[in-house]
Amino acid sequence: MRSDPDEVAGGARPSATILGCAGPVLSQDEAAFFRAANPLGFIVFARNVADPEQLRRLTGELREAVGRDAPVLVDQEGGRVQRLRAPYWREWLPPLDQVEASAPGAMERGLWLRYRLIADELRRVGIDADCAPSADIACADTHPFLRNRCFGSDAATVTRAARAAADGLLAGGVIPILKHMPGHGRAVADSHLELPTVTAPEADLMRTDFAPFAALNDLPVGMTAHIRFAAIDPDRPATASPAMIDLIRRRIGFQGLLLTDDISMQALSGTVPERARRAIAAGCDIVLHCNGTLDEMAATVAATGPMSDAALRRAATALALREAAEPIDTALLEAELEALLKG
């Protein structure tokens, strides 16, 4: 199913950005800025979340600021990386822990149930895109910031698990965002703080780390990794590398909307506007800016410019998947999931 790019734009062409706000209430200055900047969409974090009623109000105000049904994203993987938490929302096991706790043959059904329930939670508060699943492969040396956010330690398991998670989100009318392309698992450094470098040969990477992303290349939205792959581009992280974006597009075969990971992360060098320009020049469709600082957001919007025709078409295809889902019996799905985890 495809949507009309003109409907996505809703008038003026959006800037090639997804932005965040500073707190749980949208200020007048933020609303005015978003109205003028016209980002494609928004992302919310724990700093933006108090309770369901407040969050519904905020997501509505964000869309009202740009005058269209803009997507609202969140990181709701489960485990350490989930922005909506108890007492109002379910607490989920880390992804790797759920896979390891699954009864034989029950992994995929259990993950589908998990992410179908997550989708229901998100849609109830006006969120319609989830920065999940991760198709990174956990290795012995994977940095702790990522390891238990992975689904497994081999390409086949990770592919099946990530597909089940994505299908669960889509069944609930939530867009899955596949990450971190083309593979973050070999990183032994935290890309929030420094640039990881992977030295494995390209052939090994294509056979292992990149394989789940190739198998999932039909998903609608992806997110790049701030990692340098020395065998392919020794000078630039994937987010800013034309060679790596070309690999994602041609060899991995991903044709969906391609977002950067947070442009504020310290794996990237230079000013935030410089990082944004490099990402767009490399071939990313959208720059994700997460910290909610007005001055930085304004500079990022100026650096990226409006969305390209290709990006607008890809966004239209993705946003058409946000169909209202049939109601679910949450208690029934929760009971089934619990049974699958008990084994």
C-alpha positions, 0 to 999 in steps of 0.5 A: 500500500502506498500513500501520496507524497503530497499527503505526507507533505500536507502543503510545504515540503517537510525538512529532512529531520525528525526532532525532539522537544525538551520536556513533557509540555510543549512550550510556545517557543517550541510550537512556533519553531516546529511550525516554521521548521516543519520536520517530517516528524518527532521523537519522544523520550523519558523526559517527555513522559509523565502519564498516558493523558499527558503523553496523548496531549503532547503527541497531539500538540506536536502534530498540531504544530506542523498541521498534519499527521506527522509520525511520532517515534519512540525507543520502546525495545524493552529492557533498558531501552524503553521510554514508557515504563511502569506504573502506566506501561508494562515492563519488558524483559531485555530482548535477548533475555526474552529469546533465551527464556522462550520455550523451544519453538516459541521464540517467534510467536512470543516476540510477535505477541510482545511487540503487538502489545507494545504497539497497542500501548504506543497507539493509545498515546499517539505514538505510531513508530518504534525504533525497533527491532534491532537486527544487530548480532550479539558477539562475545565482545559486543559493548554492554550498552547494546548486547542484551538489546540484540536478539541473538548471536547468529544471523538466522536467529536474529533474522527470525526474531527481528521479523517477528518483532516487526510483524507484531508492530505492523499488526498494531499499526506501528511502523518498525524502524530497523536498526542499526544498519548495516550492523552494530554487533561487533562494536566494542565501544559505545557510539554515544561516547566515541566512534567504534571501528570494526576491522573485519573483512567485508566478505565476513561482514556480508556473511554475518553482520549484514545478513539480517539486514539483507533478509529484512530489506523490505521493511519500511524504515531503517536507521544507520549505525555510527560505526566505521567499517575499516574494510569499506570506508576507513575514514567515515562512520556509516552514517556519513559514508557514501560508500556505506550508504551505497552498500546499504542500498545496493548490496543489502538492498534496503529501499526504505526511508533511511534515518540517521541514529541521533546526530548528537552522539559523540561517535560523530565529529564536527558541529551538529550542522556539519554532521547533518550535512554529511549524513544527507550528502552521504545518502541518508534521507532523514537526520534524527536530532534527539536532544531537544535544544532549540538552537541546535535543532534550528541549525540542523534544519538549516543544514539538511534542507527539505526532503528530497523527492525520493525521501518523500516517496519512501516516507509516504510508503512507510506512513501508509502502514499506520492503519488502525488495528483491530482491537485486541484482548490484551489479557489473552495475549499477555497470558499466551506470552507468559505461557510461552516464556514459562516453557 
